Amino acid sequence: MCVIDDYSRECLAAVVDTSLSGQRIGRELDSIARVRGYPCMVVSDNGMELTSNAILRWQEDRQVEWHCIAPGKPM
């Protein structure tokens, strides 16, 4: 998982593992937010780990808008 700031093009995190759950992604996003603050919006693909109940709960609890790009569309 790579977390990129679209405005500054800065790589905020690069997490490599054999499997990433929604809970793990939420923990990684929380650790970034401790330093940078929570974003207004997260844009991601629609992978299973990014559309899980854990991520839906994470974004609702932190009031972060989540936008999934359409399959096959990078923008």
ZIMOUR-V556983 format. One record per residue. N is the residue number from 1. SS is DSSP state (2 for helix, 1 for strand, 0 for the rest). BURIAL is 1 if it has 24 or more other C-alpha atoms within 12 Angstrom, else 0. D_LAST is the distance of its C-alpha to the last C-alpha in whole Angstrom. Layout:
n->{N;N}
ss->{SS;SS}
burial->{BURIAL;BURIAL}
d_last->{D_LAST;D_LAST}
This chain:
n->{1;2;3;4;5;6;7;8;9;10;11;12;13;14;15;16;17;18;19;20;21;22;23;24;25;26;27;28;29;30;31;32;33;34;35;36;37;38;39;40;41;42;43;44;45;46;47;48;49;50;51;52;53;54;55;56;57;58;59;60;61;62;63;64;65;66;67;68;69;70;71;72;73;74;75}
ss->{0;1;1;1;0;0;0;0;0;0;1;1;1;1;0;0;0;0;0;0;0;2;2;2;2;2;2;2;2;2;2;2;2;2;2;2;0;0;0;0;1;1;1;1;0;0;0;2;2;2;0;0;2;2;2;2;2;2;2;2;2;2;0;0;1;1;1;1;0;0;0;0;0;0;0}
burial->{1;0;1;0;0;0;0;0;0;0;0;0;0;0;0;0;0;0;0;0;0;1;0;0;1;1;0;1;1;1;0;0;0;0;0;0;0;0;1;0;0;1;1;1;0;0;0;0;0;1;1;0;0;0;1;1;0;1;1;0;0;0;0;0;0;0;0;0;0;0;0;0;0;0;0}
d_last->{18;16;15;14;14;11;14;17;15;18;18;19;20;20;22;23;26;26;25;23;24;22;26;25;21;23;26;23;21;25;26;23;24;28;27;24;24;22;18;18;14;13;9;10;10;13;15;19;20;17;18;21;24;24;21;21;25;23;21;23;26;24;23;19;17;14;11;10;7;8;10;9;6;4;0}
